[in-house]
Amino acid sequence: MSRRVFLALAALNAAGCSVTASEQRSLRLATGLAGGPYGALGDRFAAELRHDGFTVEVIETAASVQNLTMLTDGRADLGFSLADSADDAVRVRHQPVAALARMYMNYVHLVVRAGSAISAAKDLTGRKVSIGAEGSGTAVTAERVLDAAGVRDHAVVRLGLDMSIRALDDRAIDAFFWSGGVPTPALSSLDDIELVPLEPLVPVLRRIYGPVYEHASVPAGAYGAAKPVPTVGTPSYLVCRQALSDDVAYTVTETLFSARDRLQAPSAPGGLLDKRYAIGTGIVPLHPGAARYYRSVYG
């Protein structure tokens, strides 16, 4: 057991907490689909937590929405979520979740075949589009983008990234949404796709949903584009169940930053895991243990 975990458990015992040490050392981390960014990041983060003395079960999920549900009903202790899904969980659904850190920026990708007649989100009218897997944050964001663009007469399917790529290649769909870092490896290997600009919809989304949406730009050169592609950005959070002990939340947050260079969060603009960036979690409250960690860093 590492010194940090030992001190956290000692503090719990001194406070007369009824939670046992074995329970405090065991964490369940809800991530995302195998091979996806949350899955890969979760595996690396779990390894760091194990190095610090925790037993960690990594749970593969559809990502954001499912992760938040699992935190709420006690099937997970930690998880990853897009900011808009987490905001909705707290503001609308009143789910008992808290944030440990804002981690990095996700870029909303609207992917079409090269040479497609679809040049704006409004052109999806009458088209068949994949909005992301059921229970994913991508699906939440995609539905909001379609609504903001006024797209009504369209057919929706819910496919994960790999299946969306295959469906686009087979011409079973006309476009698909994906929210992730830049570049997303599964997309970087393709040479016959284009991204549709979405940035004009940011003011509409912010007016309806608030500052969980930001102006973002996929850099030139990503996916073969000659120019930057302006789009919608929304951060990813590391979230936890509200009842997680303060000392464990502190230690998990400390581990996150001590392992920052090894975690390899997406490296596009907004990808750097930074303590000042991390505390901006909007309506989603910082867990008191995480807040204590940030105070210990900045005073």
C-alpha positions as CSV (number, residue, x, y, z in Angstrom):
1,M,0.0,0.0,0.0
2,S,1.4,3.4,-0.9
3,R,2.0,6.1,1.7
4,R,-0.9,8.3,0.2
5,V,-3.4,5.5,0.5
6,F,-2.2,4.5,4.0
7,L,-2.6,8.1,5.2
8,A,-6.1,8.3,3.7
9,L,-7.2,5.1,5.4
10,A,-5.7,6.2,8.7
11,A,-7.6,9.5,8.5
12,L,-10.8,7.6,7.9
13,N,-10.2,5.4,10.9
14,A,-9.3,8.3,13.1
15,A,-12.6,10.0,12.1
16,G,-14.5,6.9,13.2
17,C,-15.8,6.2,9.7
18,S,-17.7,3.0,9.4
19,V,-16.4,2.1,5.9
20,T,-13.8,-0.7,6.1
21,A,-10.3,-0.3,4.7
22,S,-10.9,-3.1,2.2
23,E,-13.9,-1.3,0.8
24,Q,-12.0,2.0,0.6
25,R,-9.2,0.3,-1.3
26,S,-11.5,-1.2,-3.9
27,L,-12.7,1.0,-6.7
28,R,-14.9,0.4,-9.7
29,L,-14.1,2.6,-12.7
30,A,-16.7,2.9,-15.5
31,T,-14.9,3.8,-18.8
32,G,-16.2,3.3,-22.3
33,L,-16.1,0.9,-25.2
34,A,-13.1,-1.3,-25.6
35,G,-10.5,0.5,-27.9
36,G,-12.2,3.9,-27.5
37,P,-10.5,6.9,-25.8
38,Y,-12.3,6.4,-22.4
39,G,-11.4,2.7,-22.5
40,A,-7.7,3.3,-23.2
41,L,-7.5,6.2,-20.7
42,G,-9.3,4.1,-18.1
43,D,-6.9,1.2,-18.4
44,R,-3.9,3.5,-17.9
45,F,-5.5,5.3,-15.0
46,A,-6.5,2.0,-13.4
47,A,-2.9,0.9,-13.6
48,E,-1.8,4.0,-11.8
49,L,-4.4,3.6,-9.1
50,R,-3.3,0.0,-8.6
51,H,0.3,1.2,-8.2
52,D,-0.9,3.4,-5.4
53,G,-2.5,0.5,-3.6
54,F,-6.0,0.4,-4.8
55,T,-7.8,-2.7,-6.2
56,V,-9.5,-1.4,-9.4
57,E,-12.2,-3.1,-11.5
58,V,-12.5,-1.5,-14.9
59,I,-16.0,-1.7,-16.3
60,E,-16.5,-1.3,-20.1
61,T,-19.6,0.7,-20.9
62,A,-21.3,2.8,-23.6
63,A,-19.7,5.7,-21.8
64,S,-21.1,9.0,-20.4
65,V,-24.8,8.4,-19.8
66,Q,-24.4,4.8,-18.7
67,N,-21.4,5.8,-16.5
68,L,-23.5,8.5,-14.7
69,T,-26.3,6.0,-14.2
70,M,-23.9,3.5,-12.7
71,L,-22.5,6.1,-10.3
72,T,-26.0,7.0,-9.2
73,D,-27.2,3.4,-8.5
74,G,-23.9,2.4,-6.8
75,R,-22.5,0.1,-9.4
76,A,-19.4,2.3,-10.0
77,D,-17.3,4.6,-7.9
78,L,-15.5,6.6,-10.7
79,G,-16.2,7.2,-14.3
80,F,-15.7,9.4,-17.3
81,S,-18.4,11.7,-18.8
82,L,-18.8,14.4,-21.3
83,A,-19.6,17.7,-19.7
84,D,-23.0,18.1,-21.3
85,S,-24.2,14.7,-20.1
86,A,-22.8,15.4,-16.6
87,D,-24.5,18.8,-16.5
88,D,-27.8,17.2,-17.5
89,A,-27.4,14.5,-14.8
90,V,-27.0,17.2,-12.1
91,R,-29.2,20.0,-13.3
92,V,-32.1,18.1,-14.7
93,R,-32.0,14.6,-13.2
94,H,-30.5,15.6,-9.8
95,Q,-28.3,12.6,-9.8
96,P,-25.8,12.4,-6.8
97,V,-22.6,12.7,-8.8
98,A,-19.6,15.0,-8.3
99,A,-16.5,15.9,-10.4
100,L,-12.9,15.2,-9.6
101,A,-11.5,17.0,-12.6
102,R,-12.2,18.5,-16.0
103,M,-9.7,16.5,-18.1
104,Y,-9.5,17.5,-21.7
105,M,-11.5,18.9,-24.6
106,N,-13.6,16.7,-26.8
107,Y,-14.3,17.7,-30.4
108,V,-17.6,16.9,-32.0
109,H,-17.0,15.2,-35.4
110,L,-19.7,15.1,-38.0
111,V,-18.1,12.6,-40.5
112,V,-19.2,12.2,-44.1
113,R,-17.6,10.5,-47.1
114,A,-15.2,12.7,-49.1
115,G,-17.0,14.7,-51.8
116,S,-20.3,14.4,-50.0
117,A,-23.0,17.0,-50.7
118,I,-23.4,17.4,-46.9
119,S,-21.6,20.7,-46.1
120,A,-23.6,21.8,-43.0
121,A,-25.6,20.0,-40.3
122,K,-28.8,21.3,-41.9
123,D,-28.0,19.1,-44.9
124,L,-28.8,16.0,-42.8
125,T,-32.5,16.6,-43.5
126,G,-33.8,13.5,-45.2
127,R,-30.5,11.6,-44.6
128,K,-29.7,8.5,-42.4
129,V,-27.2,9.4,-39.7
130,S,-25.6,7.5,-36.8
131,I,-25.6,9.6,-33.6
132,G,-23.5,7.2,-31.5
133,A,-24.1,4.2,-29.3
134,E,-27.1,4.0,-26.9
135,G,-26.0,5.4,-23.5
136,S,-23.1,7.4,-24.9
137,G,-22.4,11.1,-24.4
138,T,-21.9,11.4,-28.2
139,A,-25.6,10.5,-28.7
140,V,-26.7,13.3,-26.3
141,T,-24.6,15.9,-28.0
142,A,-25.6,14.7,-31.5
143,E,-29.3,15.0,-30.7
144,R,-28.8,18.5,-29.5
145,V,-26.7,19.5,-32.5
146,L,-29.4,18.1,-34.9
147,D,-32.1,20.0,-33.0
148,A,-30.1,23.2,-33.0
149,A,-29.6,22.9,-36.7
150,G,-33.4,22.5,-37.2
151,V,-33.0,19.0,-38.7
152,R,-36.2,17.1,-38.4
153,D,-36.9,14.7,-41.3
154,H,-34.0,12.3,-40.9
155,A,-33.4,8.6,-39.9
156,V,-31.4,7.9,-36.8
157,V,-29.4,4.8,-35.9
158,R,-27.3,4.3,-32.8
159,L,-23.9,2.8,-33.6
160,G,-20.6,3.0,-31.9
161,L,-17.6,4.4,-33.7
162,D,-16.3,1.2,-35.3
163,M,-19.8,0.2,-36.6
164,S,-20.4,3.8,-37.8
165,I,-17.2,3.7,-39.8
166,R,-18.3,0.4,-41.4
167,A,-21.8,1.6,-42.1
168,L,-20.5,4.8,-43.8
169,D,-18.1,2.8,-45.9
170,D,-21.0,0.4,-46.9
171,R,-23.2,3.5,-47.7
172,A,-25.7,2.2,-45.1
173,I,-25.6,5.7,-43.5
174,D,-24.8,9.2,-44.9
175,A,-23.0,10.6,-41.9
176,F,-22.1,9.9,-38.3
177,F,-21.3,11.8,-35.2
178,W,-18.4,11.2,-32.9
179,S,-17.1,13.1,-29.9
180,G,-13.5,12.6,-28.9
181,G,-9.9,13.9,-28.9
182,V,-8.0,14.9,-32.0
183,P,-6.8,12.9,-33.8
184,T,-9.0,9.9,-33.1
185,P,-6.9,7.0,-34.2
186,A,-9.7,5.0,-35.8
187,L,-10.5,8.0,-38.0
188,S,-6.8,9.0,-38.8
189,S,-6.4,5.7,-40.7
190,L,-9.1,6.7,-43.2
191,D,-8.4,8.6,-46.3
192,D,-11.9,9.0,-47.8
193,I,-13.7,11.1,-45.1
194,E,-14.4,14.7,-44.4
195,L,-15.6,16.7,-41.4
196,V,-18.5,19.0,-41.6
197,P,-18.1,22.4,-39.8
198,L,-20.4,22.8,-36.8
199,E,-19.1,25.9,-35.1
200,P,-22.0,28.2,-36.2
201,L,-24.2,26.1,-33.9
202,V,-22.2,26.9,-30.7
203,P,-24.1,30.2,-29.9
204,V,-27.4,28.3,-30.3
205,L,-26.3,25.4,-28.0
206,R,-24.9,27.8,-25.4
207,R,-28.1,29.8,-25.4
208,I,-30.1,26.7,-24.7
209,Y,-27.7,24.6,-22.5
210,G,-25.1,27.0,-21.2
211,P,-21.3,27.1,-21.3
212,V,-20.8,23.3,-21.5
213,Y,-20.3,23.9,-25.2
214,E,-17.4,25.9,-26.6
215,H,-15.9,27.1,-29.8
216,A,-13.3,24.6,-31.0
217,S,-11.3,23.9,-34.1
218,V,-10.0,20.6,-35.5
219,P,-6.4,21.6,-36.6
220,A,-5.4,21.6,-40.2
221,G,-3.8,18.3,-41.2
222,A,-6.0,16.2,-39.0
223,Y,-7.8,13.6,-41.1
224,G,-6.1,15.1,-44.2
225,A,-7.9,18.4,-44.1
226,A,-6.0,21.3,-45.6
227,K,-7.6,23.9,-43.3
228,P,-8.9,23.8,-39.7
229,V,-12.5,22.7,-39.3
230,P,-14.4,24.8,-36.8
231,T,-16.7,22.7,-34.6
232,V,-18.3,22.3,-31.2
233,G,-16.2,21.4,-28.2
234,T,-17.3,20.0,-24.9
235,P,-14.9,18.8,-22.1
236,S,-14.6,15.4,-20.5
237,Y,-14.8,15.1,-16.8
238,L,-13.6,12.5,-14.3
239,V,-16.6,12.0,-12.1
240,C,-17.5,10.0,-9.0
241,R,-20.4,9.1,-6.8
242,Q,-21.1,11.8,-4.4
243,A,-20.8,9.5,-1.4
244,L,-17.2,8.6,-2.2
245,S,-15.1,9.4,0.9
246,D,-13.2,12.7,0.9
247,D,-9.9,11.1,1.6
248,V,-10.2,8.6,-1.2
249,A,-11.4,11.3,-3.6
250,Y,-8.3,13.4,-2.6
251,T,-6.0,10.4,-3.2
252,V,-7.6,9.6,-6.6
253,T,-7.3,13.2,-7.7
254,E,-3.7,13.3,-6.5
255,T,-2.9,10.2,-8.5
256,L,-4.5,11.6,-11.6
257,F,-2.1,14.5,-11.6
258,S,1.0,12.6,-10.4
259,A,0.5,10.3,-13.4
260,R,-0.4,13.0,-15.9
261,D,2.4,12.4,-18.3
262,R,1.8,8.7,-18.4
263,L,-1.9,8.9,-18.9
264,Q,-1.5,10.3,-22.4
265,A,-4.7,12.3,-22.6
266,P,-5.5,13.6,-26.1
267,S,-2.9,16.1,-27.2
268,A,-4.9,18.4,-29.4
269,P,-5.5,22.0,-28.0
270,G,-7.3,21.6,-24.7
271,G,-5.9,18.2,-24.2
272,L,-3.3,19.0,-21.6
273,L,-4.4,17.9,-18.1
274,D,-3.9,21.0,-16.1
275,K,-4.8,21.8,-12.5
276,R,-6.2,25.2,-13.2
277,Y,-8.2,23.9,-16.2
278,A,-9.4,20.9,-14.1
279,I,-11.4,22.9,-11.5
280,G,-13.9,24.3,-14.1
281,T,-16.7,21.8,-13.9
282,G,-19.6,24.2,-14.1
283,I,-22.8,23.1,-12.4
284,V,-21.3,19.7,-11.5
285,P,-19.9,20.2,-8.0
286,L,-16.3,19.4,-7.3
287,H,-16.1,16.6,-4.7
288,P,-14.9,18.0,-1.4
289,G,-11.9,15.7,-1.5
290,A,-10.9,16.9,-4.9
291,A,-11.4,20.5,-3.8
292,R,-9.1,19.9,-0.9
293,Y,-6.4,18.6,-3.3
294,Y,-6.6,21.7,-5.4
295,R,-6.4,23.9,-2.3
296,S,-3.3,22.0,-1.2
297,V,-1.7,22.8,-4.6
298,Y,-2.8,26.5,-4.9
299,G,-3.4,27.5,-1.3
